[in-house]
Each structure stands twice: as C-alpha cells, then as structure tokens.
Amino acid sequence: MAPKRLELAHAIMLTQPGPKMIWQFGELGYDTSINACQTGPNSSNCRTDPKPLRWGYFNDPERKALYNVVGNLNRLRNNATYSPLFTSSNINYNFGGYVKTMIVNQGSTGMVVMGNFDVATQTATVTFPFTGVWYDYFNQTTITNFGGSQSFSLSPGQYKIFINQFVALPVSLISFTAKNNGTQN
C-alpha cells in the first residue's frame, strides 16, 4: 500500500466538482478486496459480504496522515467560501499523462490543483484564473501570481492545492501543561 499515493488520488478526486463517495475505510487506505468473502477465497459473488473492520489502521501514522488529508479536503468542500466551487461547471482540467491539473473557479473564488502520478519528478504548468496571492492549502504558504502560466516541480506522488482566499487547517492539540495557582489553573 502507498498512503502518499492515496493522498494524491484523494486530492485529485475530492477537489473535482460533484458528489463523491469514499468506500469503506478508504480514508485510511483500506486494503481488503471488495470481492473478499467471509469464509474463503475472493469471489465476485462476495462483493456485498461484510468486510473485516480494520480499527487498528488509525494507529498507523501513514494511514492517520491519509485520514487527515481526506478530512481536510472534505473541510474545504464544506467551507462556506469554497463550497460553490464543488458545484461549479467552470472547470478546466488536464488529466492526460502522469501530471494531472485542474482549475476551478466560481465568481471571485478559485482553486488550482495539480499532482504527479509518475515515479520521476515532473513539471506541472498551470495558468491561475486570477492574479494576486494564492495559498497552498496544505503547506499554508503563499505564492503571488502576476498573470500567465506558472510551472511547479513536483516530486513523485506530490500534489498541490492552491486557493485564492486563506483557509486555516484545523490544529490538533497533542498535549499541554497546566499549573495550579491557588484558585486558578
């Protein structure tokens, strides 16, 4: 299994306009065949058989990272500013070759998605729909687009999602230290 490749696949799939469905534990990289039978070898007759639950997947750091990426992509889909993009018909995409690119905009809101499905570093060239500052959704960094096309070097399995209005990713509190000070903590 390649969790980083699954992140890339979800980044491309979940940013496309339209409804999406994630199959059983797909957000954790579920790797049991849809044809798995409860009592024997795989068979196409077993597609609707109950599948084993893999609750331990959540303890695997790579699968947990995949889960977080899928969750953050769905948060973007549900963000009030960006939700119109996911029903927009104003989409320009190139899904041929190893490098996939997609540009979606609706009104003054835009998103540029790119990913490298190759095993070698590739270059993605895109033309942003608006000039100005763009935010790398996952890296929380910015670039400035002055018009025209821009090229990005993407390592194998790497993807980028640029949005033109900042959206903060959720923060997970891992731990904290507190001290009792009389009547206050």
N, C-alpha and C positions, 0 to 999 in steps of 0.2 A: 504494500500500500504506500502511496505517496501523498501524505497530507498536504504538502505545499502545492502539489499539482491540483488537489481537490479545492484548495483555496482559490487558485486561478480559475478553475472551472466554475465555481460558485460566483466569483467576481464577474465573470462574463455572463453567466445565466441570470443571476438575480438583478443585474442592472438593466437588463432588457425590459422595455415596456411590456405590460401584460401580466396576467396572473401566473403564479409559479407554485409548484408543489414539490416538496422535498420528501423523498421516500424514506421510510422507517430508519431513523438514526443516521440519515445521510449527512446531517450536520456534524456528525462525529466520525465520518468515514466508515460507516457500516460495511463490512466486507464479507457478509454471508450472501450467497447467491439467492436471487428471487425464486429460483427453482429448488431450493433446499426443502427436503422432505423431513417430517418429524421423525420418521422411522426408517431411514435408509438412504440410498444414493439420490442425488439430484434427479428431478424429472420435471418436464414441463407440466405434468399433471398436478404438481405441488405448488404452483405459483401462489395460491391463496392459503396455503398451510400457515399456521402460526410459525414465526421465526424465533430463534433464541434471542433473549434480551441480553444486551452487552453493556450492563451498567458500569462495568469496570473501565470502559472506554474513557469516561470522564476523568479518570486518574492519570491518563497518558498525556504528557504535556503537549505533544504534537496534535493529538486529537482535540484537546482542550483549546489550543490555538485556532484550529479549524472551526470549532464551535463558536469561538468569539468572533471570528471573521464573518461567519454566516449571520450571527446575531447583529453585528454592526451593519452589515449590508441590509438586513431587514429593518433596522432602525432608520437607515437612510430612506428606504422605501416608504416608511411611515412618518417621516419628518414633514411637518406642515409645508415648509418651503419647497421641498423636493418631491412630494407625492405626485404633483401634476406631471412630472417627467415620466412616471411609470404608467401613464395612460396616454402619453403624447404620441402623435403619429409623425412628429418632426424628428426623424431618426436617420442618421447616415452611418452606415456600417460597412466594414470590410472584414468578412470572416473567411476569406480565402487565404491560403498559405499558413505558415506557422504563427505569424503575428496577427492577432485579431485587434481591430479598433472599432470603436463605436462612439458616436457623438449624438447626444440627445439634448434638445433644448425646447423650452416652452416659455414664451414671453421673454422675460429677462433672466430666467434661470437656466443654467446649463450644466452638463456633465460630460466629461471625456473619459472613456475607459479604454485601456489597452492592456494586452497580455501576450507573453511569449510562450507558445506551446512547444518550441523547439528544444533540443538538447544543447544548443550552442547559443551564445549571445547574439541577439538580433536588434535591429533598429526599428522603432515604430515612429512613423511620421504622421502627424495629425495637424489639422487646422482648427484651432479653437473657434467656437462660434461668436465669442465676444473678446474684445481686448480688455486688459486690466489684470488684476490679481486673481490667481486661481489657487485653490487649496488642495493639496494632496490629502485626500480623506484619511488614509491610514497612517501616513507619516506625520501629519499635522504640520507640514512645511508649506511654503508658498513659492510660486513662480509668477513672473509677470509676462503676459502675452501682449506683444505690440502689434499683432496682426500677422498674417501669413502663416506658413506652416512651421512647426517645430518638431525636432527629432529627439527621441529618447532612446538611450541604450538600455535594453532590458536583458538581464541575465536569464538563463533557462528557468522557466516557471514563474518569473517575476511578472507582476501586474501593477498597474497604477490606476487610480480613480481620482480625477480632478473635478472639483466642483467650484462654482464661482461665488459662493457665499459660504462663510465659515460655519461648520457644524462640529462641535466638540464631541469626541468619542467619550463614552462613559468611563469612569475611573473605578477600579475595584480596590477597596480598602483591604490591604493584606494584614496589617497589624497596626497597633498604636500602643503607646504607653501613657498611663494616667497616674496622677499622684493625688492623694487625699490631702487637702489643705484646710483642716478644720471642718467647716460646713460646706466647703466647695471641693469639687473634683477637678 
